[in-house]
Amino acid sequence: MAVLGKIRSKGVILICVIGFALFAFIAEELFRSCDALGAEKRAQVGEVLGDKVNYQDFQKLVEEYTNVIKMTQGRNNLTEEELDQVRDGVWSSYVQNKIVESEAEKLGLKVTDKEMQNVLNAGTNPMLLQTPFVNQQTGRFDANLLKQFLAEYKQAQGTNSQMAEQYRSLYDFWTFIEKTLRQQLLMQKYQSLLAGCLLSNPVSAKMAYNDENQESNIELAAFPYSSINDNTVKVTDSELQAKYDELKPRFKQDDETRSIKFVDFQILPSQADRTELNKVVNGYMVALRDTADPSGIIRKSGSVVAYLGIPQTKAAFPSDIAARLDSIAVGTTTSPVENKTDNTLNVIKLISKEQMPDSIQFRAINVAGATANEAVKRADSIYTALQAGADFEAIAKKYGQTGEKTWLTSSQYQNAPSMDNDTKTYIQALNTMGVNETKNLKFVQGNLILQVTDRRAMTPKYVAAVIKKPIEFSKDTRSAAYNKFSQFVSENQTLEAMQKNAAKYGYTIRERADVRNFEHNIAGIGSTHEAMKWLFGAKENEVSPLYECGDNDHLLVVVLTKINKAGYRSLDDENVKNFIKSEVIRDKKAEMLIAKAKGVKNIAEAKAKGAKVANVNQVTFAASVFVQATGMSEPALSGAVSATGKGKFCSQPVKGYGGVYMFQVTDKKTRPVKFNAKEYEQRQRQKLMQYAGNFMQELYSNAKVTDNRYMFF
């Protein structure tokens, strides 16, 4: 009892302690939940129709498409720019397919297996023609070849052979094609259904014919808006608001954007860097001039142009080097020349120049033996027999080879990054041998009996050693530039301070409106991924850290000046306000000019009131007339002219984009074009389909698409 009494006496304290403990427990779970949600959100590339797209799933789609490109183009890697294009394409396709699938499900549209099989059996779909399952005789996709491959793929499963891996790659490729084909067919069904809702008829076809072919010649009197100074037109806030309310739908944006001001400084080589590089390149020039074998010097110089030591056409050299080859004497080494286009210093030693074939037809027999001597003896025997008139292909078949004729062009070898001595000997022999000449070439791995059977397209070929050195900044130059930029950023932590002091440091503040989160960089500067992540997480007027970007040659600082929310841009937006103001000014000028033209009954009176008069011919309703005096195309004028009879003066002034107009119709006639109702109905349907082509944009707007790719790429 004493214990209970003691507990009761501390009741309030105990309740508080227990309550706090319970709160702490609940809060801990809440924080864990928030952390989990935050982590989940950070792993999301985007969202479409409420479905979240996580990074792993999106990356799988990117890798799938990347592998297809590598396979179809025979490539091992893609550049970062190409990968950006792949990601953009994958995202765009993903969003479009999700939207169409959602709409198709509502309508009961789907692609059946039977429909897919019909497409495969027809074998004419362009996508199918990009697969390896094309019958070479018919030029069409062959479903039987596909079935044969699928059976072989199934048998190859479970093995670790290289062949199994090749089967897996081809199977993945086919899976991608099949999936994409289904998506394509579903889109076609949806579009066909939409097209069926758009009809034309003989009446509209006749109207379209008249609109295109009934033309008028007019005498036009133009009162340009430019004849009135903008400063003389007074605009009130209420007028701006009224015009904004009228045009508000124009200012809707689906995505949130950012407006920024930034300083981008590119680090360039200093004069000291240039002087030092000139000194180094001059040393290489002297060494190159005095050597018989330039390969070591070219390699040591770090030239971006490899030295192969074989005859090459101009196409193998950079354009600035190729342009100089014919002006250099053989044996001459040039002084260093700067090329500002690619920012390099260049030295050329022209070793030889000869007319050689660009295309060579040849055949060969590889000769090997248990020992090098055995290979030499066998090769000598074959060579002697050929010289005596033996049949080349017969001997080749005796040694398990075809001996068939093959064409080799300069482009197949002259752009190699390096070349061993055996290959050089082989290429040199092909370039210099005459037709039907045979040679016995001895290589490390054996002998090669080579015979040239044809030579075509004689062209100049050059053996040239080229030192092409980029003019780069030194570590000291970069360090000095970084320290100066870092000081500027640290001392100016507001936009106002930056604008005040940028010029003192030699920097320029630039601006960019409406940066979107799906862009891959800021203001065209490479490697600004971190800056993009900062930008879409920052607050207005916040100043970014210093970013090192580009090819390690740019320093960047960004100020977020405005967050432009999704929805309607307000009248406070500077760009919106300027546009609205120009529209109001134009309306007021139109009122002033219409008042000025009041009572005008003919062209002479309009001219007396300051109008610019000119003859305009072949005006039709279907095309906007271009007015020379105002420099504008005027659809309203085309409509007014079409509605006015021959010999008539316009009943009232026409308000256009560039001015106010009055006109006299001097002639009206129909072009001698035969009316084809079916043709015009078809053209009308096509035009309607073009108008309806905006349906995807409307569906996109309703899909509430969120794009967070900037967080990952």
SVG drawing of the C-alpha trace seen along z (x, -y; Angstrom):
<svg xmlns="http://www.w3.org/2000/svg" viewBox="-22 -64 90 94">
<polyline fill="none" stroke="black" stroke-width="0.4" points="0.0,0.0 2.8,-2.4 4.3,-1.7 0.9,-2.4 0.6,-5.6 4.0,-6.7 3.2,-5.9 -0.1,-7.9 1.8,-10.9 4.0,-10.9 1.1,-10.3 1.3,-13.5 5.0,-13.1 4.6,-9.5 1.8,-10.4 4.1,-13.0 7.0,-10.6 4.9,-7.9 3.2,-10.3 6.6,-11.6 7.8,-8.1 4.8,-7.2 5.2,-10.4 8.9,-9.7 8.0,-6.1 5.2,-7.4 7.5,-10.3 10.3,-7.8 8.0,-5.6 6.7,-8.8 10.2,-9.9 11.1,-6.5 8.0,-6.5 8.9,-10.0 12.5,-8.9 11.1,-5.8 8.8,-8.0 11.6,-10.5 13.9,-7.7 11.1,-6.3 10.5,-9.7 14.3,-10.3 14.3,-7.0 11.5,-8.1 12.4,-9.2 8.8,-10.5 5.1,-9.8 2.5,-9.2 -1.2,-9.0 -0.5,-8.4 1.9,-5.5 5.4,-6.1 8.4,-5.3 11.4,-4.3 15.0,-4.6 15.7,-0.9 12.8,-0.2 13.5,-3.3 17.2,-2.4 16.3,1.1 14.3,-0.4 17.3,-2.7 19.7,0.3 17.3,2.3 17.1,-0.4 20.9,-1.1 21.6,2.6 19.3,2.5 21.2,-0.5 24.6,1.2 23.4,4.4 21.8,2.8 24.7,0.3 27.5,2.7 28.8,0.4 30.3,1.1 29.6,-2.3 27.5,-5.4 28.7,-9.0 27.1,-10.8 25.2,-13.0 23.8,-9.9 22.8,-8.4 21.0,-11.7 19.1,-11.3 18.3,-7.6 17.0,-8.6 14.8,-11.3 13.5,-8.9 12.7,-6.2 11.0,-8.7 8.9,-10.1 7.9,-6.7 7.1,-5.5 4.8,-8.4 3.1,-8.2 2.5,-4.4 1.2,-4.7 -1.3,-7.4 -2.5,-5.5 -2.8,-2.3 -4.9,-4.0 -7.2,-5.5 -7.3,-2.3 -8.4,-0.4 -11.3,-2.8 -12.4,-2.2 -11.8,1.6 -9.0,1.4 -6.3,4.0 -3.9,5.9 -4.7,9.6 -2.2,12.4 -4.0,13.1 -3.4,9.6 0.2,9.8 0.5,13.1 -1.1,11.6 1.5,8.8 4.3,11.3 2.8,13.5 2.5,10.4 6.1,9.6 6.0,6.1 6.1,3.9 9.2,1.7 10.2,2.6 10.2,6.3 12.5,5.6 15.2,4.3 15.5,7.8 17.8,10.7 14.7,12.7 14.3,11.4 14.2,13.8 16.9,12.6 15.1,13.9 11.7,12.3 13.0,9.3 10.2,9.8 10.2,10.8 10.0,14.6 8.1,15.9 9.5,19.4 13.1,18.0 11.9,16.5 10.3,19.8 13.5,21.6 15.6,19.1 13.2,19.4 13.6,23.2 17.4,22.9 17.4,20.3 15.4,22.7 17.9,25.5 20.8,23.1 19.5,22.2 21.4,23.6 24.8,23.6 27.6,21.2 29.0,21.0 29.6,17.9 26.9,19.0 24.4,19.0 25.3,15.4 24.8,14.4 21.4,16.2 20.5,14.3 21.4,10.9 19.3,11.7 16.4,12.9 16.4,9.7 16.5,7.8 13.5,9.7 11.6,9.2 12.1,5.4 10.9,5.5 7.8,7.5 6.9,5.2 7.5,2.1 5.4,3.5 2.5,4.2 2.7,0.6 2.8,-0.7 -0.2,1.3 -2.2,0.1 -1.3,-3.5 -2.4,-2.9 -5.8,-1.5 -6.3,-4.5 -5.4,-7.0 -7.7,-5.1 -10.6,-5.4 -9.9,-9.1 -9.6,-9.5 -13.0,-7.9 -14.5,-10.7 -13.3,-13.3 -15.3,-13.4 -15.4,-15.5 -18.2,-16.0 -18.8,-17.4 -20.0,-20.8 -16.8,-21.4 -14.7,-20.0 -16.3,-22.6 -15.7,-25.3 -12.0,-24.3 -11.7,-24.4 -13.2,-27.9 -11.0,-29.1 -7.8,-27.9 -8.7,-28.9 -10.9,-32.0 -8.3,-34.8 -8.6,-38.6 -6.4,-41.5 -6.6,-44.5 -5.3,-48.0 -4.4,-48.2 -4.1,-51.2 -2.1,-50.4 -1.9,-52.4 1.0,-50.8 1.0,-50.7 4.6,-51.7 3.5,-55.2 2.5,-55.9 5.2,-56.1 4.6,-53.7 5.4,-56.4 2.4,-58.4 0.0,-55.5 -1.0,-55.6 -1.8,-52.2 -3.6,-51.7 -3.4,-48.8 -7.1,-48.1 -6.5,-47.8 -3.6,-45.4 -5.7,-43.3 -8.6,-43.2 -6.4,-42.0 -4.7,-39.5 -8.0,-38.0 -8.9,-37.8 -5.6,-36.0 -5.0,-34.1 -5.2,-30.6 -2.1,-31.5 0.0,-31.6 -0.7,-28.2 2.3,-25.9 2.1,-22.3 5.5,-22.1 7.2,-24.1 10.2,-26.1 13.1,-28.2 14.4,-31.6 18.0,-32.2 20.8,-34.7 24.3,-33.3 28.0,-33.9 29.8,-31.4 33.6,-31.9 35.5,-29.8 39.2,-29.2 41.4,-29.9 45.2,-29.5 47.2,-32.5 49.9,-34.2 52.5,-32.4 50.8,-29.0 50.9,-29.8 54.6,-30.9 55.5,-27.7 53.6,-25.5 55.2,-27.3 58.6,-26.5 57.7,-22.9 56.3,-22.5 59.2,-24.2 61.5,-21.6 59.4,-18.8 59.5,-20.5 63.3,-20.5 63.4,-16.9 60.8,-15.9 62.8,-17.7 66.0,-15.9 64.7,-12.3 64.1,-9.6 61.5,-7.8 59.0,-10.2 56.9,-7.7 58.6,-8.1 58.5,-11.9 54.8,-12.0 54.0,-9.6 56.1,-11.6 54.5,-14.9 51.1,-13.8 49.7,-14.7 46.0,-14.0 46.8,-12.8 48.3,-9.3 51.3,-8.5 50.7,-5.2 53.6,-5.5 51.5,-4.4 50.0,-6.3 46.7,-7.9 44.2,-10.1 43.3,-13.6 40.2,-12.2 42.4,-10.6 43.6,-13.9 41.9,-16.8 40.4,-19.3 43.0,-22.0 45.9,-19.6 44.4,-18.2 44.0,-21.7 47.8,-22.3 49.2,-19.1 49.4,-20.1 51.2,-23.3 54.0,-21.6 57.1,-20.2 58.0,-16.6 60.6,-16.4 59.6,-19.7 58.7,-20.3 56.5,-23.3 56.8,-25.8 54.1,-25.7 50.8,-27.2 47.8,-28.0 44.4,-26.8 41.8,-28.9 38.9,-26.7 40.1,-23.7 42.5,-25.7 45.6,-23.8 49.3,-24.3 50.2,-22.3 53.4,-21.0 53.5,-18.9 56.3,-16.9 55.4,-15.6 57.4,-12.5 55.9,-11.4 53.2,-12.0 52.1,-9.5 49.2,-8.7 47.8,-5.4 44.5,-3.4 41.8,-4.2 40.3,-0.7 42.3,2.4 41.0,5.9 43.2,8.7 43.4,12.3 45.6,14.0 46.8,17.4 48.0,17.6 50.9,20.0 51.8,21.5 54.0,24.4 55.1,26.3 58.3,24.1 59.1,20.8 61.5,22.4 58.7,24.9 56.4,21.9 59.0,20.1 59.7,23.2 56.0,23.8 55.4,20.2 58.4,20.2 57.0,23.3 53.5,21.7 55.0,18.5 57.1,20.4 54.1,22.4 52.0,19.2 54.8,17.5 54.8,20.5 51.1,20.1 49.4,22.3 45.7,21.6 45.5,19.3 42.2,20.6 43.1,24.2 46.2,23.8 44.3,21.9 41.7,24.7 44.5,27.2 45.4,25.3 41.8,25.0 41.2,21.4 39.0,20.0 41.4,17.6 38.5,15.4 38.9,11.9 38.3,9.1 38.1,5.3 40.0,3.1 39.4,-0.7 41.5,-3.4 38.7,-4.2 38.9,-0.7 42.4,-1.1 43.7,-4.6 41.8,-5.9 43.2,-3.2 44.6,-4.6 47.8,-2.5 49.3,0.0 52.0,2.7 54.9,3.3 53.4,6.4 50.2,4.5 52.2,1.6 54.1,3.9 50.8,5.5 49.2,2.1 52.3,0.8 52.4,3.8 48.8,3.5 49.2,-0.2 52.3,0.3 51.8,3.7 50.7,3.7 47.6,5.6 48.3,9.4 51.5,8.9 52.2,11.5 54.3,11.1 55.5,13.4 55.4,11.5 57.1,12.8 55.4,12.0 56.0,12.9 53.1,15.4 54.0,16.9 53.9,15.9 51.2,14.3 51.0,14.9 49.4,11.7 48.1,11.1 46.5,7.8 43.8,8.4 42.5,4.8 43.2,1.2 40.7,-1.7 40.2,-5.4 43.8,-6.7 44.1,-9.4 46.9,-11.4 48.1,-9.6 50.3,-11.2 52.7,-9.9 52.7,-12.8 53.8,-13.1 51.5,-15.6 51.9,-17.2 48.6,-18.6 48.7,-19.9 45.7,-21.5 46.5,-24.9 45.5,-24.2 45.7,-26.1 48.3,-25.2 47.6,-24.2 48.8,-27.6 46.4,-29.4 43.5,-27.2 44.4,-27.8 44.5,-31.5 41.2,-31.6 39.6,-29.4 40.9,-31.5 39.6,-34.7 36.2,-33.2 35.9,-31.7 36.7,-35.1 34.0,-36.7 31.4,-34.1 32.3,-34.3 32.2,-38.1 28.9,-38.4 26.3,-36.2 23.3,-38.2 22.2,-38.9 22.4,-42.7 26.0,-42.3 26.9,-40.2 25.3,-42.7 27.2,-45.5 30.6,-43.9 30.7,-41.4 32.3,-44.0 35.1,-44.7 36.2,-41.1 35.7,-41.0 32.6,-38.8 29.3,-39.2 26.0,-38.3 23.7,-36.4 20.2,-35.3 17.9,-32.5 14.2,-32.2 12.2,-29.0 14.9,-26.3 13.0,-23.0 13.9,-20.0 14.2,-17.7 17.1,-19.7 20.5,-18.1 22.5,-21.2 22.4,-24.9 22.7,-27.3 24.5,-24.8 27.4,-24.2 28.3,-20.5 28.6,-18.5 26.2,-20.8 24.1,-17.9 24.9,-18.9 23.9,-22.5 20.6,-21.3 19.9,-19.3 20.6,-22.4 18.4,-24.6 15.3,-22.5 15.7,-22.3 16.6,-25.9 14.5,-28.9 14.0,-32.1 17.0,-34.5 19.2,-31.8 22.8,-31.7 24.4,-28.4 27.8,-27.1 30.6,-27.4 30.4,-24.6 33.3,-23.3 31.8,-22.1 32.2,-21.8 35.4,-19.9 36.9,-21.1 37.3,-24.5 34.1,-26.3 33.4,-27.9 29.7,-28.6 27.6,-30.3 23.8,-30.5 21.1,-32.7 17.5,-31.4 15.5,-34.5 12.1,-33.0 10.1,-29.8 7.5,-29.6 4.8,-27.3 2.8,-25.1 -0.5,-26.6 -1.1,-30.2 1.7,-32.7 0.5,-35.8 0.4,-39.3 3.3,-40.1 5.6,-38.0 7.8,-40.3 7.5,-38.5 3.7,-38.2 3.4,-41.8 5.5,-43.0 3.5,-40.8 0.1,-42.0 1.3,-45.6 2.3,-45.3 -1.2,-43.8 -2.9,-46.7 -0.8,-49.2 -1.6,-47.6 -5.3,-47.7 -5.1,-51.3 -3.2,-52.1 -5.8,-50.3 -8.5,-52.4 -6.6,-55.6 -6.0,-54.5 -9.6,-53.3 -10.8,-56.7 -8.4,-58.3 -9.8,-56.3 -13.4,-57.1 -15.3,-58.4 -12.7,-57.3 -14.6,-56.1 -11.8,-55.3 -8.1,-54.6 -7.3,-58.2 -8.8,-59.5 -6.9,-56.9 -3.7,-58.0 -4.5,-61.6 -4.7,-60.6 -1.2,-59.0 -1.9,-55.5 0.8,-53.5 -0.8,-52.3 0.3,-49.3 -1.2,-46.7 -1.5,-43.1 -2.4,-40.2 -3.6,-36.6 -5.2,-37.0 -7.1,-33.9 -9.0,-33.0 -6.8,-29.9 -3.6,-31.8 -2.7,-34.9 -1.7,-37.8 1.7,-39.3 1.7,-43.1 5.0,-44.7 4.3,-48.0 3.9,-46.4 6.0,-43.2 3.2,-41.0 1.0,-38.2 -2.6,-39.2 -5.3,-36.4 -8.0,-38.9 -7.3,-40.9 -7.5,-37.7 -10.9,-37.0 -12.2,-40.5 -11.0,-40.5 -12.6,-37.2 -16.0,-38.5 -15.8,-41.7 -17.1,-41.7 -15.2,-42.8 -15.0,-46.6 -16.1,-47.1 -14.3,-49.2 -14.1,-47.7 -17.1,-48.6 -14.9,-49.2 -11.3,-49.2 -9.6,-45.9 -7.7,-45.5 -4.6,-43.3 -1.4,-42.3 0.8,-45.0 -1.7,-47.8 -5.2,-48.9 -6.1,-48.3 -8.6,-49.5 -8.8,-48.1 -10.4,-48.2 -11.0,-44.8 -9.9,-45.4 -10.4,-41.9 -11.7,-38.5 -11.5,-35.2 -11.2,-31.5 -8.1,-29.6 -8.5,-27.0 -8.2,-24.0 -10.6,-21.1 -12.6,-20.3 -12.1,-16.8 -14.5,-16.2 -12.9,-13.0 -9.4,-14.5 -10.5,-17.6 -12.5,-15.5 -9.3,-13.5 -7.3,-16.6 -9.8,-18.0 -9.6,-14.8 -5.8,-15.1 -6.1,-18.7 -8.5,-17.7 -6.1,-15.0 -3.4,-17.5 -5.6,-19.7 -6.5,-16.6 -2.8,-15.8 -2.7,-17.9 -4.8,-15.2 -1.6,-13.8 -0.7,-17.2 -4.2,-17.4 -3.9,-13.9 -0.4,-14.7 -1.8,-17.7 -4.4,-15.6 -2.0,-12.8 -0.3,-14.9 3.2,-13.8 6.1,-14.5 9.6,-14.4 12.4,-14.1 15.1,-12.7 17.3,-15.7 17.9,-14.1 19.7,-11.1 21.1,-12.1"/>
</svg>
